[in-house]
């Protein structure tokens, strides 16, 4: 957790955040479809 040396070093962190966000959305969608399959 060192300080960023430049503004450009924030880009990988943003990319990882985007990846985590996408994974979370995918997980929620998967859970939704699973519950739909179980309850129908």
PDB file of N, H, CA, C and O in Angstrom:
ATOM      1  N   UNK A   1       0.835  -1.200   0.000  1.00  0.00           N
ATOM      2  CA  UNK A   1       0.000   0.000   0.000  1.00  0.00           C
ATOM      3  C   UNK A   1       0.878   1.262   0.000  1.00  0.00           C
ATOM      4  O   UNK A   1       0.739   2.116   0.875  1.00  0.00           O
ATOM      5  N   UNK A   2       1.772   1.373  -0.975  1.00  0.00           N
ATOM      6  H   UNK A   2       1.885   0.679  -1.686  1.00  0.00           H
ATOM      7  CA  UNK A   2       2.613   2.561  -1.098  1.00  0.00           C
ATOM      8  C   UNK A   2       1.881   3.659  -1.827  1.00  0.00           C
ATOM      9  O   UNK A   2       0.901   3.403  -2.528  1.00  0.00           O
ATOM     10  N   UNK A   3       2.354   4.895  -1.664  1.00  0.00           N
ATOM     11  H   UNK A   3       3.149   5.103  -1.095  1.00  0.00           H
ATOM     12  CA  UNK A   3       1.678   5.999  -2.330  1.00  0.00           C
ATOM     13  C   UNK A   3       1.921   5.936  -3.831  1.00  0.00           C
ATOM     14  O   UNK A   3       3.020   5.593  -4.265  1.00  0.00           O
ATOM     15  N   UNK A   4       0.897   6.269  -4.639  1.00  0.00           N
ATOM     16  H   UNK A   4       0.004   6.548  -4.286  1.00  0.00           H
ATOM     17  CA  UNK A   4       1.085   6.277  -6.096  1.00  0.00           C
ATOM     18  C   UNK A   4       2.088   7.339  -6.505  1.00  0.00           C
ATOM     19  O   UNK A   4       2.018   8.477  -6.039  1.00  0.00           O
ATOM     20  N   UNK A   5       3.033   6.969  -7.387  1.00  0.00           N
ATOM     21  H   UNK A   5       3.089   6.045  -7.765  1.00  0.00           H
ATOM     22  CA  UNK A   5       4.075   7.911  -7.801  1.00  0.00           C
ATOM     23  C   UNK A   5       3.550   8.898  -8.844  1.00  0.00           C
ATOM     24  O   UNK A   5       4.039  10.023  -8.950  1.00  0.00           O
ATOM     25  N   UNK A   6       2.559   8.467  -9.602  1.00  0.00           N
ATOM     26  H   UNK A   6       2.162   7.553  -9.516  1.00  0.00           H
ATOM     27  CA  UNK A   6       2.006   9.354 -10.625  1.00  0.00           C
ATOM     28  C   UNK A   6       0.521   9.081 -10.816  1.00  0.00           C
ATOM     29  O   UNK A   6      -0.024   8.130 -10.256  1.00  0.00           O
ATOM     30  N   UNK A   7      -0.126   9.924 -11.612  1.00  0.00           N
ATOM     31  H   UNK A   7       0.317  10.696 -12.067  1.00  0.00           H
ATOM     32  CA  UNK A   7      -1.555   9.757 -11.861  1.00  0.00           C
ATOM     33  C   UNK A   7      -1.835   8.475 -12.653  1.00  0.00           C
ATOM     34  O   UNK A   7      -2.877   7.845 -12.476  1.00  0.00           O
ATOM     35  N   UNK A   8      -0.907   8.101 -13.518  1.00  0.00           N
ATOM     36  H   UNK A   8      -0.061   8.613 -13.662  1.00  0.00           H
ATOM     37  CA  UNK A   8      -1.111   6.945 -14.394  1.00  0.00           C
ATOM     38  C   UNK A   8      -1.169   5.638 -13.595  1.00  0.00           C
ATOM     39  O   UNK A   8      -1.714   4.645 -14.077  1.00  0.00           O
ATOM     40  N   UNK A   9      -0.615   5.631 -12.386  1.00  0.00           N
ATOM     41  H   UNK A   9      -0.172   6.438 -11.995  1.00  0.00           H
ATOM     42  CA  UNK A   9      -0.611   4.414 -11.580  1.00  0.00           C
ATOM     43  C   UNK A   9      -1.999   4.120 -11.008  1.00  0.00           C
ATOM     44  O   UNK A   9      -2.215   3.058 -10.424  1.00  0.00           O
ATOM     45  N   UNK A  10      -2.938   5.053 -11.173  1.00  0.00           N
ATOM     46  H   UNK A  10      -2.763   5.915 -11.647  1.00  0.00           H
ATOM     47  CA  UNK A  10      -4.304   4.818 -10.700  1.00  0.00           C
ATOM     48  C   UNK A  10      -5.098   3.966 -11.681  1.00  0.00           C
ATOM     49  O   UNK A  10      -6.140   3.413 -11.329  1.00  0.00           O
ATOM     50  N   UNK A  11      -4.604   3.860 -12.916  1.00  0.00           N
ATOM     51  H   UNK A  11      -3.758   4.309 -13.203  1.00  0.00           H
ATOM     52  CA  UNK A  11      -5.341   3.140 -13.957  1.00  0.00           C
ATOM     53  C   UNK A  11      -5.516   1.651 -13.634  1.00  0.00           C
ATOM     54  O   UNK A  11      -6.635   1.150 -13.744  1.00  0.00           O
ATOM     55  N   UNK A  12      -4.459   0.919 -13.238  1.00  0.00           N
ATOM     56  H   UNK A  12      -3.550   1.327 -13.149  1.00  0.00           H
ATOM     57  CA  UNK A  12      -4.640  -0.504 -12.921  1.00  0.00           C
ATOM     58  C   UNK A  12      -5.630  -0.727 -11.784  1.00  0.00           C
ATOM     59  O   UNK A  12      -6.397  -1.690 -11.799  1.00  0.00           O
ATOM     60  N   UNK A  13      -5.610   0.162 -10.806  1.00  0.00           N
ATOM     61  H   UNK A  13      -4.987   0.944 -10.794  1.00  0.00           H
ATOM     62  CA  UNK A  13      -6.533   0.032  -9.668  1.00  0.00           C
ATOM     63  C   UNK A  13      -7.978   0.181 -10.154  1.00  0.00           C
ATOM     64  O   UNK A  13      -8.864  -0.550  -9.712  1.00  0.00           O
ATOM     65  N   UNK A  14      -8.209   1.130 -11.066  1.00  0.00           N
ATOM     66  H   UNK A  14      -7.489   1.723 -11.426  1.00  0.00           H
ATOM     67  CA  UNK A  14      -9.543   1.340 -11.622  1.00  0.00           C
ATOM     68  C   UNK A  14      -9.977   0.129 -12.432  1.00  0.00           C
ATOM     69  O   UNK A  14     -11.135  -0.284 -12.380  1.00  0.00           O
ATOM     70  N   UNK A  15      -9.034  -0.437 -13.181  1.00  0.00           N
ATOM     71  H   UNK A  15      -8.093  -0.101 -13.223  1.00  0.00           H
ATOM     72  CA  UNK A  15      -9.353  -1.619 -13.977  1.00  0.00           C
ATOM     73  C   UNK A  15      -9.749  -2.787 -13.093  1.00  0.00           C
ATOM     74  O   UNK A  15     -10.686  -3.522 -13.403  1.00  0.00           O
ATOM     75  N   UNK A  16      -9.032  -2.956 -11.993  1.00  0.00           N
ATOM     76  H   UNK A  16      -8.270  -2.359 -11.741  1.00  0.00           H
ATOM     77  CA  UNK A  16      -9.340  -4.044 -11.058  1.00  0.00           C
ATOM     78  C   UNK A  16     -10.704  -3.804 -10.419  1.00  0.00           C
ATOM     79  O   UNK A  16     -11.475  -4.743 -10.224  1.00  0.00           O
ATOM     80  N   UNK A  17     -11.003  -2.538 -10.090  1.00  0.00           N
ATOM     81  H   UNK A  17     -10.376  -1.775 -10.248  1.00  0.00           H
ATOM     82  CA  UNK A  17     -12.295  -2.195  -9.503  1.00  0.00           C
ATOM     83  C   UNK A  17     -13.411  -2.529 -10.477  1.00  0.00           C
ATOM     84  O   UNK A  17     -14.449  -3.067 -10.089  1.00  0.00           O
ATOM     85  N   UNK A  18     -13.188  -2.203 -11.760  1.00  0.00           N
ATOM     86  H   UNK A  18     -12.345  -1.767 -12.076  1.00  0.00           H
ATOM     87  CA  UNK A  18     -14.179  -2.492 -12.792  1.00  0.00           C
ATOM     88  C   UNK A  18     -14.390  -3.995 -12.910  1.00  0.00           C
ATOM     89  O   UNK A  18     -15.516  -4.460 -13.085  1.00  0.00           O
ATOM     90  N   UNK A  19     -13.289  -4.759 -12.814  1.00  0.00           N
ATOM     91  H   UNK A  19     -12.374  -4.381 -12.672  1.00  0.00           H
ATOM     92  CA  UNK A  19     -13.364  -6.212 -12.922  1.00  0.00           C
ATOM     93  C   UNK A  19     -14.161  -6.789 -11.751  1.00  0.00           C
ATOM     94  O   UNK A  19     -15.002  -7.668 -11.939  1.00  0.00           O
ATOM     95  N   UNK A  20     -13.893  -6.293 -10.554  1.00  0.00           N
ATOM     96  H   UNK A  20     -13.210  -5.579 -10.402  1.00  0.00           H
ATOM     97  CA  UNK A  20     -14.620  -6.758  -9.360  1.00  0.00           C
ATOM     98  C   UNK A  20     -16.097  -6.415  -9.468  1.00  0.00           C
ATOM     99  O   UNK A  20     -16.957  -7.218  -9.106  1.00  0.00           O
ATOM    100  N   UNK A  21     -16.390  -5.210  -9.971  1.00  0.00           N
ATOM    101  H   UNK A  21     -15.691  -4.558 -10.265  1.00  0.00           H
ATOM    102  CA  UNK A  21     -17.780  -4.785 -10.135  1.00  0.00           C
ATOM    103  C   UNK A  21     -18.500  -5.687 -11.127  1.00  0.00           C
ATOM    104  O   UNK A  21     -19.634  -6.103 -10.888  1.00  0.00           O
ATOM    105  N   UNK A  22     -17.840  -5.985 -12.237  1.00  0.00           N
ATOM    106  H   UNK A  22     -16.919  -5.647 -12.431  1.00  0.00           H
ATOM    107  CA  UNK A  22     -18.434  -6.861 -13.256  1.00  0.00           C
ATOM    108  C   UNK A  22     -18.674  -8.253 -12.676  1.00  0.00           C
ATOM    109  O   UNK A  22     -19.710  -8.865 -12.934  1.00  0.00           O
ATOM    110  N   UNK A  23     -17.713  -8.753 -11.890  1.00  0.00           N
ATOM    111  H   UNK A  23     -16.872  -8.255 -11.681  1.00  0.00           H
ATOM    112  CA  UNK A  23     -17.850 -10.073 -11.284  1.00  0.00           C
ATOM    113  C   UNK A  23     -19.026 -10.102 -10.311  1.00  0.00           C
ATOM    114  O   UNK A  23     -19.768 -11.082 -10.244  1.00  0.00           O
ATOM    115  N   UNK A  24     -19.186  -9.007  -9.553  1.00  0.00           N
ATOM    116  H   UNK A  24     -18.583  -8.211  -9.607  1.00  0.00           H
ATOM    117  CA  UNK A  24     -20.287  -8.929  -8.588  1.00  0.00           C
ATOM    118  C   UNK A  24     -21.632  -8.945  -9.307  1.00  0.00           C
ATOM    119  O   UNK A  24     -22.562  -9.632  -8.885  1.00  0.00           O
ATOM    120  N   UNK A  25     -21.726  -8.179 -10.403  1.00  0.00           N
ATOM    121  H   UNK A  25     -20.970  -7.621 -10.746  1.00  0.00           H
ATOM    122  CA  UNK A  25     -22.969  -8.138 -11.183  1.00  0.00           C
ATOM    123  C   UNK A  25     -23.270  -9.524 -11.752  1.00  0.00           C
ATOM    124  O   UNK A  25     -24.413  -9.981 -11.727  1.00  0.00           O
ATOM    125  N   UNK A  26     -22.233 -10.185 -12.265  1.00  0.00           N
ATOM    126  H   UNK A  26     -21.305  -9.813 -12.285  1.00  0.00           H
ATOM    127  CA  UNK A  26     -22.412 -11.526 -12.825  1.00  0.00           C
ATOM    128  C   UNK A  26     -22.893 -12.492 -11.756  1.00  0.00           C
ATOM    129  O   UNK A  26     -23.750 -13.338 -12.012  1.00  0.00           O
ATOM    130  N   UNK A  27     -22.337 -12.364 -10.552  1.00  0.00           N
ATOM    131  H   UNK A  27     -21.641 -11.677 -10.343  1.00  0.00           H
ATOM    132  CA  UNK A  27     -22.715 -13.239  -9.449  1.00  0.00           C
ATOM    133  C   UNK A  27     -24.186 -13.022  -9.072  1.00  0.00           C
ATOM    134  O   UNK A  27     -24.924 -13.981  -8.844  1.00  0.00           O
ATOM    135  N   UNK A  28     -24.598 -11.760  -9.011  1.00  0.00           N
ATOM    136  H   UNK A  28     -23.998 -10.981  -9.196  1.00  0.00           H
ATOM    137  CA  UNK A  28     -25.983 -11.426  -8.676  1.00  0.00           C
ATOM    138  C   UNK A  28     -26.928 -11.990  -9.733  1.00  0.00           C
ATOM    139  O   UNK A  28     -27.976 -12.543  -9.400  1.00  0.00           O
ATOM    140  N   UNK A  29     -26.558 -11.850 -11.009  1.00  0.00           N
ATOM    141  H   UNK A  29     -25.706 -11.401 -11.279  1.00  0.00           H
ATOM    142  CA  UNK A  29     -27.382 -12.375 -12.103  1.00  0.00           C
ATOM    143  C   UNK A  29     -27.478 -13.892 -12.008  1.00  0.00           C
ATOM    144  O   UNK A  29     -28.546 -14.470 -12.215  1.00  0.00           O
ATOM    145  N   UNK A  30     -26.342 -14.539 -11.689  1.00  0.00           N
ATOM    146  H   UNK A  30     -25.476 -14.069 -11.521  1.00  0.00           H
ATOM    147  CA  UNK A  30     -26.331 -15.997 -11.569  1.00  0.00           C
ATOM    148  C   UNK A  30     -27.241 -16.450 -10.430  1.00  0.00           C
ATOM    149  O   UNK A  30     -27.985 -17.420 -10.578  1.00  0.00           O
ATOM    150  N   UNK A  31     -27.185 -15.756  -9.303  1.00  0.00           N
ATOM    151  H   UNK A  31     -26.581 -14.968  -9.183  1.00  0.00           H
ATOM    152  CA  UNK A  31     -28.027 -16.090  -8.151  1.00  0.00           C
ATOM    153  C   UNK A  31     -29.502 -15.892  -8.495  1.00  0.00           C
ATOM    154  O   UNK A  31     -30.357 -16.692  -8.114  1.00  0.00           O
ATOM    155  N   UNK A  32     -29.783 -14.805  -9.227  1.00  0.00           N
ATOM    156  H   UNK A  32     -29.088 -14.155  -9.536  1.00  0.00           H
ATOM    157  CA  UNK A  32     -31.163 -14.516  -9.634  1.00  0.00           C
ATOM    158  C   UNK A  32     -31.701 -15.630 -10.512  1.00  0.00           C
ATOM    159  O   UNK A  32     -32.817 -16.105 -10.305  1.00  0.00           O
ATOM    160  N   UNK A  33     -30.894 -16.056 -11.511  1.00  0.00           N
ATOM    161  H   UNK A  33     -29.987 -15.670 -11.679  1.00  0.00           H
ATOM    162  CA  UNK A  33     -31.332 -17.125 -12.405  1.00  0.00           C
ATOM    163  C   UNK A  33     -31.492 -18.436 -11.638  1.00  0.00           C
ATOM    164  O   UNK A  33     -32.409 -19.209 -11.917  1.00  0.00           O
ATOM    165  N   UNK A  34     -30.613 -18.688 -10.682  1.00  0.00           N
ATOM    166  H   UNK A  34     -29.868 -18.060 -10.456  1.00  0.00           H
ATOM    167  CA  UNK A  34     -30.679 -19.915  -9.894  1.00  0.00           C
ATOM    168  C   UNK A  34     -31.964 -19.940  -9.065  1.00  0.00           C
ATOM    169  O   UNK A  34     -32.641 -20.966  -8.999  1.00  0.00           O
ATOM    170  N   UNK A  35     -32.298 -18.815  -8.434  1.00  0.00           N
ATOM    171  H   UNK A  35     -31.747 -17.982  -8.488  1.00  0.00           H
ATOM    172  CA  UNK A  35     -33.514 -18.757  -7.625  1.00  0.00           C
ATOM    173  C   UNK A  35     -34.748 -18.866  -8.510  1.00  0.00           C
ATOM    174  O   UNK A  35     -35.752 -19.455  -8.109  1.00  0.00           O
ATOM    175  N   UNK A  36     -34.678 -18.298  -9.717  1.00  0.00           N
ATOM    176  H   UNK A  36     -33.862 -17.820 -10.043  1.00  0.00           H
ATOM    177  CA  UNK A  36     -35.793 -18.416 -10.656  1.00  0.00           C
ATOM    178  C   UNK A  36     -36.019 -19.882 -11.004  1.00  0.00           C
ATOM    179  O   UNK A  36     -37.160 -20.342 -11.057  1.00  0.00           O
ATOM    180  N   UNK A  37     -34.941 -20.609 -11.238  1.00  0.00           N
ATOM    181  H   UNK A  37     -34.015 -20.235 -11.195  1.00  0.00           H
ATOM    182  CA  UNK A  37     -35.035 -22.017 -11.616  1.00  0.00           C
ATOM    183  C   UNK A  37     -35.590 -22.841 -10.437  1.00  0.00           C
ATOM    184  O   UNK A  37     -36.358 -23.783 -10.634  1.00  0.00           O
ATOM    185  N   UNK A  38     -35.187 -22.468  -9.214  1.00  0.00           N
ATOM    186  H   UNK A  38     -34.564 -21.703  -9.055  1.00  0.00           H
ATOM    187  CA  UNK A  38     -35.649 -23.211  -8.041  1.00  0.00           C
ATOM    188  C   UNK A  38     -37.123 -22.968  -7.729  1.00  0.00           C
ATOM    189  O   UNK A  38     -37.848 -23.896  -7.371  1.00  0.00           O
ATOM    190  N   UNK A  39     -37.564 -21.715  -7.868  1.00  0.00           N
ATOM    191  H   UNK A  39     -36.975 -20.961  -8.159  1.00  0.00           H
ATOM    192  CA  UNK A  39     -38.922 -21.365  -7.469  1.00  0.00           C
ATOM    193  C   UNK A  39     -39.964 -21.575  -8.549  1.00  0.00           C
ATOM    194  O   UNK A  39     -41.162 -21.520  -8.272  1.00  0.00           O
ATOM    195  N   UNK A  40     -39.522 -21.817  -9.790  1.00  0.00           N
ATOM    196  H   UNK A  40     -38.549 -21.862 -10.015  1.00  0.00           H
ATOM    197  CA  UNK A  40     -40.504 -21.997 -10.866  1.00  0.00           C
ATOM    198  C   UNK A  40     -40.696 -23.474 -11.206  1.00  0.00           C
ATOM    199  O   UNK A  40     -41.486 -23.807 -12.089  1.00  0.00           O
TER     200      UNK A  40
END
